[in-house]
């Protein structure tokens, strides 16, 4: 409860006023049958007068107006409280996700995180709304109805001592059986969202390979599984209403059966019996409300648990223990000391094994090796996208763990393997590197990345709107825009992870020339598959199966390193072919 109070406290007045308004409505509902019974009794006895009837009717109208005011107020304050509660909860969950490391993100699918931020939060919002409207209303109506019924005829009220416990036990059994199915259903929603998200994101690949039928089949399977999970939950919950009606009709029949005899014997007036039957309906309806509240709570509990998993996820890395949180990257020296790394801590296989490497400020270093040898993982440790299992990674002779994440990553520009652009203009995307950059600075960065020519060819130039993911530009154009974005940051360390694979060799040569001229003081790490991309580097690092197998210039490695020779000759063969 302590966790949820954080989201209740700012809106405490709404959480208080809502139930109070509901109590006003309940008082009116409990009083109304008694007022009506007075009119019926007087009419039956022949003592009803115009003045008396008008007085009672006026009271009934006033009561109805109070009921309406209470109902409207309760609904309004309940909506205000629940919507704000959900908004703050969703924001906190989103903020927490933004702090996740890659390792944390790997524990959740993207579809699951989307479901938790949308569907699960909505379930909690609905629960809070209903709780505020029903938590006091339902028990209040039940207690008020019981008091009034007992006051009317204690002997007839014995029926409630039998009905209420039986009804509560039955409803409790049904709801307890339904809860596990709701949890399962939320997981199926995760799966469905992941399927949809993957298809929409990669729709061009789907169409190019003519795989629409397979994707339809995949979606159909996920949709069918969600349907089955939903039906499993509903098959149990559908019994609530029939059971409720059974108890209500049985109780009403019992009250009429025994009550009419009491009326005939003169122990009770017909108006009082009518009011008593109304109270029976109110009492059992209130129990129905409680049952519905518990049903929603069972689904909300499943959703709340999933939200808590996001909020309670222990961050794989943070900068809380940073010794120099105000330190910035100034030179760009990089050093790996006996570094080893596993993606899964219980895995025996190391992705990186005993890495020792020093890169001096301003050097251009090429990193080459077979796919899966650990190149990307190596550079990811520099910006603390992951933390090394053992050993140290240093930037400017300071352990990366001693920097704040902000200052460390501000000093490092990364162009990742998967180039990502966002919906918005080209200029807006480039200004991710520097949000305060002038138009001239934006254009200059694009020129260095060999992007200005094709950007200015667009009708809207730098105001050209990009689709999500940059889907309306080519792979090579996307790479150049991502490089320009990193250059605009003016980093001390620039990491290019196979970032020119989609551009031709002439364009790549132009980009490398810009690096040497404009980024002379910047340390540059270039991961590449092509020898031509790294051949002019100050030194080249050769990797294989998570280890460094050679360091040197192109000429030195071509002379002394067998693996480098094989890569080089294989690419020469391809060119000749």
Secondary structure, DSSP 8 states (H G I E B T S, - for coil): -HHHHHHHHTTHHHHHHHHHHHHHHHHHHHHHHHHHHHHHHHHHHT---HHHHHHHHHHHHHHHHHHHHHHHHHHHHHHHHHHHHHHHHHHHHHHHHHT--HHHHTTS-HHHHHHIIIIIHHHHHHHHHHHHHHTTHHHHHHHHHHHHHHHH-TTTTHHHHHHHHHHHHHHHHHHHHHHHHHHHHHHHHHHHHHHHHHHHHTHHHHHHTT-HHHHHHHHHHHHHHHHHHHHHHHHHHTHHHHHHHHHHHHHHHHHHHHHHHHHHTTSS-HHHHHHHHHHHHHHHHHHHHHHHHHHHHHHHHHHHHHHHHHHH---S--STT-S-TT----S--EEEEEEEE-SSTT-SS-SEEEEEEEE-TT-EEEEEESTTSSHHHHHHTTTTSS--SEEEEEETTEEGGGS-HHHHHHTEEEE-SS----SEEHHHHHTTS-TT--HHHHHHHHHHTT-HHHHHHSTTGGG-EE-GGGTTS-HHHHHHHHHHHHHHTT-SEEEEESTTTTS-HHHHHHHHHHHHHH-TTSEEEEE-SSHHHHTTSSEEEEEETTEEEEEE-HHHHHHH-HHHHHHHHHHHHHHH-
